[in-house]
């Protein structure tokens, strides 16, 4: 399950929480979903509050509001036929339901993944399980029960949600006890925050950190932005940044050779994209640490930070072996994301 991190009563420079979050949907529906590991890194320069603040993060996996889910279910239940000219499956009056097509990152199906999830989101024994509105509603209720009765967070960051309404539907009583914020645009895998109303209105409203989406890339190749929020807790300003970084560059242990898959500084296409996200992520931390009592960076890093944390001490964090506490020189790549972002001397209180 997602884990909680306490901010306050502790003077530690780094919290790292990494655990898989599992949500098994009812046997009756046959729908199952394993949520990707929720990784939390909280960079805290000083004790932020006089109380313990429960912080959680959860990737809900292509989660939509009930109204959006109905559209998605209808689209997946519609028929497709293979166009022999384009070799693509396209909507047709007769043919094969979307549930029965072969999906994947580069599936040859006329479908906009920036708007609606693929139809293979829910599976059992590696077979697609068609969703129904009732099953989807039960799923939201199960998530709400886990959040409200087992986790009970003060602040929670969500990844892979379509927006604020999708979040409210997975909070008890429709989120009556929480403020919720998200954003529109970009792609359907959005970010959101929810925080208890007793913590007050946002000291700094939710704001999209666009540089993290790498806007210099072609629109179809752009990745997810960050989402920031500032809360004043017991008079202390705590700034949050939720992230969902580029996938498929997960672990340095996958890199049999230094340049292989999983090597952040290597030639793998996904790793090269993640490498480009290091600078805007670091820039946000550098800038937003000024004037804050605590800075919390959390979310789905799509990177096994435990593996990075346990790399040999002699292994350089950069390709030029320079000190990760210093600014990153042009042309130099990062090998260890965790070491780069959490070098203690870098985030001392200013």
SEPA-933646 format. One record per residue (C-alpha): x, y, z; residue in one letter; chain; residue number from 1. Coordinates in steps of 0.02 Angstrom, whole numbers, padded with zeros to 5 digits. Layout:
     c1     c2     c3 rest kette  nr
      X      Y      Z    a     A NUM
...
//
This chain:
     c1     c2     c3 rest kette  nr
  00000  00000  00000    x     A   1
  00054  00181 -00015    x     A   2
  00156  00233  00134    x     A   3
  00146  00386  00244    x     A   4
  00291  00501  00280    x     A   5
  00295  00610  00435    x     A   6
  00357  00788  00412    x     A   7
  00396  00866  00580    x     A   8
  00470  00809  00746    x     A   9
  00614  00741  00645    x     A  10
  00769  00828  00580    x     A  11
  00818  00718  00435    x     A  12
  00872  00778  00265    x     A  13
  00796  00634  00168    x     A  14
  00648  00517  00173    x     A  15
  00632  00384  00041    x     A  16
  00480  00273  00038    x     A  17
  00462  00141 -00097    x     A  18
  00329  00009 -00092    x     A  19
  00216 -00072 -00218    x     A  20
  00035 -00022 -00204    x     A  21
 -00083 -00163 -00246    x     A  22
 -00267 -00141 -00278    x     A  23
 -00354 -00306 -00315    x     A  24
 -00530 -00275 -00376    x     A  25
 -00671 -00393 -00330    x     A  26
 -00668 -00572 -00389    x     A  27
 -00846 -00545 -00448    x     A  28
 -00793 -00420 -00580    x     A  29
 -00631 -00508 -00620    x     A  30
 -00548 -00338 -00636    x     A  31
 -00376 -00324 -00560    x     A  32
 -00250 -00185 -00563    x     A  33
 -00076 -00177 -00490    x     A  34
 -00030  00004 -00465    x     A  35
  00150  00048 -00507    x     A  36
  00268  00074 -00360    x     A  37
  00232  00239 -00275    x     A  38
  00398  00320 -00237    x     A  39
  00414  00462 -00114    x     A  40
  00568  00569 -00088    x     A  41
  00548  00709  00037    x     A  42
  00689  00834  00048    x     A  43
  00667  00920  00215    x     A  44
  00786  01058  00266    x     A  45
  00718  01079  00442    x     A  46
  00575  01019  00551    x     A  47
  00423  01093  00468    x     A  48
  00285  01080  00596    x     A  49
  00243  01046  00777    x     A  50
  00130  00903  00722    x     A  51
  00150  00747  00619    x     A  52
  00080  00771  00445    x     A  53
  00031  00613  00354    x     A  54
  00087  00621  00173    x     A  55
  00047  00488  00043    x     A  56
  00067  00466 -00144    x     A  57
 -00025  00346 -00259    x     A  58
 -00022  00309 -00445    x     A  59
 -00201  00255 -00483    x     A  60
 -00166  00188 -00657    x     A  61
 -00263  00279 -00795    x     A  62
 -00400  00327 -00671    x     A  63
 -00550  00420 -00744    x     A  64
 -00704  00501 -00670    x     A  65
 -00863  00399 -00683    x     A  66
 -00928  00506 -00827    x     A  67
 -00764  00488 -00922    x     A  68
 -00758  00302 -00884    x     A  69
 -00928  00280 -00967    x     A  70
 -00860  00359 -01127    x     A  71
 -00706  00247 -01118    x     A  72
 -00809  00090 -01090    x     A  73
 -00923  00133 -01236    x     A  74
 -00773  00164 -01350    x     A  75
 -00688  00002 -01299    x     A  76
 -00850 -00092 -01332    x     A  77
 -00868 -00020 -01506    x     A  78
 -00813 -00116 -01661    x     A  79
 -00651 -00101 -01760    x     A  80
 -00598 -00174 -01927    x     A  81
 -00424 -00192 -01999    x     A  82
 -00391 -00070 -02141    x     A  83
 -00285 -00168 -02264    x     A  84
 -00217 -00008 -02338    x     A  85
 -00152  00066 -02177    x     A  86
 -00135 -00095 -02077    x     A  87
 -00225 -00007 -01936    x     A  88
 -00380 -00056 -01840    x     A  89
 -00511  00079 -01867    x     A  90
 -00690  00107 -01804    x     A  91
 -00813  00010 -01912    x     A  92
 -00996 -00044 -01921    x     A  93
 -00944 -00225 -01898    x     A  94
 -00788 -00311 -01838    x     A  95
 -00696 -00339 -01674    x     A  96
 -00733 -00252 -01508    x     A  97
 -00594 -00142 -01440    x     A  98
 -00583 -00257 -01289    x     A  99
 -00521 -00397 -01403    x     A 100
 -00385 -00301 -01495    x     A 101
 -00201 -00319 -01459    x     A 102
 -00145 -00162 -01369    x     A 103
  00027 -00094 -01330    x     A 104
  00129  00065 -01335    x     A 105
  00138  00064 -01526    x     A 106
 -00022 -00032 -01562    x     A 107
 -00087 -00001 -01739    x     A 108
 -00258  00055 -01680    x     A 109
 -00345  00218 -01719    x     A 110
 -00350  00281 -01541    x     A 111
 -00289  00437 -01452    x     A 112
 -00200  00382 -01292    x     A 113
 -00183  00564 -01239    x     A 114
 -00373  00570 -01218    x     A 115
 -00428  00394 -01167    x     A 116
 -00335  00245 -01090    x     A 117
 -00302  00088 -01192    x     A 118
 -00433 -00049 -01174    x     A 119
 -00314 -00171 -01089    x     A 120
 -00299 -00075 -00925    x     A 121
 -00383 -00214 -00825    x     A 122
 -00323 -00393 -00845    x     A 123
 -00339 -00563 -00763    x     A 124
 -00216 -00701 -00808    x     A 125
 -00147 -00587 -00945    x     A 126
 -00318 -00573 -01028    x     A 127
 -00412 -00409 -01046    x     A 128
 -00564 -00396 -00933    x     A 129
 -00695 -00280 -01008    x     A 130
 -00748 -00148 -00883    x     A 131
 -00927 -00104 -00839    x     A 132
 -00993  00056 -00760    x     A 133
 -01044 -00038 -00602    x     A 134
 -00874 -00121 -00586    x     A 135
 -00785  00045 -00612    x     A 136
 -00893  00125 -00478    x     A 137
 -00849 -00016 -00358    x     A 138
 -00666  00012 -00396    x     A 139
 -00678  00195 -00347    x     A 140
 -00767  00145 -00187    x     A 141
 -00630  00021 -00143    x     A 142
 -00495  00152 -00169    x     A 143
 -00593  00274 -00059    x     A 144
 -00606  00143  00078    x     A 145
 -00419  00110  00074    x     A 146
 -00376  00295  00077    x     A 147
 -00503  00344  00209    x     A 148
 -00495  00197  00328    x     A 149
 -00319  00128  00310    x     A 150
 -00210  00274  00258    x     A 151
 -00305  00429  00314    x     A 152
 -00181  00553  00238    x     A 153
 -00172  00739  00274    x     A 154
 -00095  00770  00103    x     A 155
 -00097  00650 -00043    x     A 156
 -00023  00666 -00216    x     A 157
 -00105  00567 -00356    x     A 158
 -00032  00515 -00523    x     A 159
 -00123  00450 -00677    x     A 160
 -00290  00531 -00638    x     A 161
 -00393  00626 -00766    x     A 162
 -00430  00774 -00652    x     A 163
 -00507  00840 -00491    x     A 164
 -00675  00750 -00512    x     A 165
 -00588  00582 -00531    x     A 166
 -00498  00617 -00367    x     A 167
 -00654  00669 -00272    x     A 168
 -00737  00506 -00321    x     A 169
 -00599  00406 -00235    x     A 170
 -00610  00504 -00072    x     A 171
 -00738  00464  00062    x     A 172
 -00898  00569  00053    x     A 173
 -00846  00636 -00116    x     A 174
 -00694  00722 -00043    x     A 175
 -00795  00835  00074    x     A 176
 -00651  00836  00199    x     A 177
 -00521  00888  00069    x     A 178
 -00470  01026 -00046    x     A 179
 -00428  00954 -00218    x     A 180
 -00332  01026 -00364    x     A 181
 -00275  00963 -00533    x     A 182
 -00259  01035 -00709    x     A 183
 -00325  01018 -00886    x     A 184
 -00234  00995 -01049    x     A 185
 -00077  00894 -01079    x     A 186
 -00129  00709 -01078    x     A 187
 -00255  00606 -00981    x     A 188
 -00123  00542 -00860    x     A 189
 -00128  00697 -00751    x     A 190
 -00075  00739 -00573    x     A 191
 -00178  00801 -00427    x     A 192
 -00165  00847 -00244    x     A 193
 -00290  00827 -00103    x     A 194
 -00262  00902  00069    x     A 195
 -00370  00914  00224    x     A 196
 -00477  01068  00238    x     A 197
 -00416  01093  00416    x     A 198
 -00245  01134  00343    x     A 199
 -00326  01286  00262    x     A 200
 -00324  01356  00087    x     A 201
 -00167  01337 -00015    x     A 202
 -00033  01463  00031    x     A 203
  00028  01443 -00148    x     A 204
 -00103  01375 -00268    x     A 205
 -00076  01222 -00375    x     A 206
  00035  01262 -00521    x     A 207
  00094  01157 -00668    x     A 208
  00283  01144 -00683    x     A 209
  00289  01139 -00872    x     A 210
  00477  01122 -00898    x     A 211
  00468  00945 -00830    x     A 212
  00360  00898 -00981    x     A 213
  00506  00941 -01097    x     A 214
  00407  01063 -01206    x     A 215
  00550  01069 -01331    x     A 216
  00502  00894 -01389    x     A 217
  00373  00858 -01523    x     A 218
  00196  00857 -01447    x     A 219
  00178  00668 -01466    x     A 220
  00341  00641 -01373    x     A 221
  00313  00761 -01229    x     A 222
  00308  00683 -01057    x     A 223
  00209  00729 -00901    x     A 224
  00233  00897 -00812    x     A 225
  00250  00920 -00625    x     A 226
  00119  00992 -00508    x     A 227
  00167  01103 -00362    x     A 228
  00072  01159 -00207    x     A 229
  00117  01265 -00056    x     A 230
  00035  01240  00114    x     A 231
  00063  01337  00274    x     A 232
  00060  01212  00416    x     A 233
  00073  01280  00593    x     A 234
  00144  01438  00518    x     A 235
  00278  01348  00417    x     A 236
  00280  01351  00228    x     A 237
  00292  01177  00153    x     A 238
  00310  01165 -00036    x     A 239
  00264  01006 -00129    x     A 240
  00304  00946 -00303    x     A 241
  00216  00792 -00372    x     A 242
  00301  00706 -00518    x     A 243
  00272  00561 -00637    x     A 244
  00434  00543 -00730    x     A 245
  00473  00453 -00893    x     A 246
  00444  00266 -00886    x     A 247
  00551  00118 -00946    x     A 248
  00717  00172 -00869    x     A 249
  00684  00086 -00705    x     A 250
  00840  00013 -00626    x     A 251
  01029  00023 -00640    x     A 252
  01027 -00165 -00608    x     A 253
  00951 -00187 -00781    x     A 254
  01108 -00114 -00857    x     A 255
  01217 -00266 -00888    x     A 256
  01337 -00146 -00967    x     A 257
  01357  00037 -00922    x     A 258
  01264  00091 -01079    x     A 259
  01127 -00041 -01069    x     A 260
  00942 -00035 -01026    x     A 261
  00914  00048 -00859    x     A 262
  01075  00147 -00868    x     A 263
  01017  00325 -00839    x     A 264
  01168  00397 -00929    x     A 265
  01158  00268 -01068    x     A 266
  01089  00265 -01243    x     A 267
  00918  00189 -01206    x     A 268
  00787  00307 -01278    x     A 269
  00682  00309 -01119    x     A 270
  00835  00342 -01012    x     A 271
  00886  00485 -01125    x     A 272
  00715  00565 -01098    x     A 273
  00724  00540 -00910    x     A 274
  00898  00615 -00914    x     A 275
  00824  00773 -00991    x     A 276
  00702  00787 -00845    x     A 277
  00842  00796 -00716    x     A 278
  00882  00980 -00747    x     A 279
  00704  01049 -00736    x     A 280
  00671  00942 -00582    x     A 281
  00828  01006 -00499    x     A 282
  00790  01185 -00552    x     A 283
  00621  01178 -00465    x     A 284
  00701  01115 -00303    x     A 285
  00838  01247 -00310    x     A 286
  00714  01387 -00338    x     A 287
  00575  01332 -00222    x     A 288
  00691  01290 -00076    x     A 289
  00715  01477 -00053    x     A 290
  00597  01541  00080    x     A 291
  00522  01370  00119    x     A 292
  00531  01280  00285    x     A 293
  00519  01113  00196    x     A 294
  00518  01050  00017    x     A 295
  00436  00884 -00025    x     A 296
  00461  00800 -00194    x     A 297
  00349  00648 -00212    x     A 298
  00260  00540 -00338    x     A 299
  00304  00406 -00463    x     A 300
  00485  00424 -00516    x     A 301
  00476  00269 -00628    x     A 302
  00649  00235 -00561    x     A 303
  00699  00111 -00426    x     A 304
  00775  00231 -00301    x     A 305
  00817  00089 -00181    x     A 306
  00931  00014 -00313    x     A 307
  01014  00182 -00339    x     A 308
  01032  00208 -00153    x     A 309
  01126  00045 -00136    x     A 310
  01249  00071 -00278    x     A 311
  01433  00056 -00228    x     A 312
  01498  00212 -00141    x     A 313
  01642  00217 -00263    x     A 314
  01526  00232 -00412    x     A 315
  01520  00409 -00481    x     A 316
  01349  00493 -00487    x     A 317
  01398  00584 -00647    x     A 318
  01485  00536 -00807    x     A 319
  01628  00656 -00770    x     A 320
  01643  00596 -00588    x     A 321
  01619  00774 -00526    x     A 322
  01540  00817 -00358    x     A 323
  01349  00799 -00366    x     A 324
  01336  00944 -00243    x     A 325
  01396  01064 -00379    x     A 326
  01296  01128 -00529    x     A 327
  01282  01002 -00669    x     A 328
  01402  01051 -00809    x     A 329
  01338  01059 -00987    x     A 330
  01361  00895 -01079    x     A 331
  01379  00794 -00919    x     A 332
  01249  00660 -00884    x     A 333
  01184  00595 -00718    x     A 334
  01205  00411 -00678    x     A 335
  01117  00411 -00510    x     A 336
  00958  00516 -00497    x     A 337
  00941  00495 -00309    x     A 338
  01120  00544 -00273    x     A 339
  01102  00695 -00387    x     A 340
  00945  00762 -00304    x     A 341
  00978  00720 -00122    x     A 342
  01158  00768 -00089    x     A 343
  01135  00837  00090    x     A 344
  01249  00988  00070    x     A 345
  01147  01052 -00076    x     A 346
  00982  01078  00014    x     A 347
  01036  01165  00173    x     A 348
  00915  01298  00232    x     A 349
  00951  01466  00154    x     A 350
//
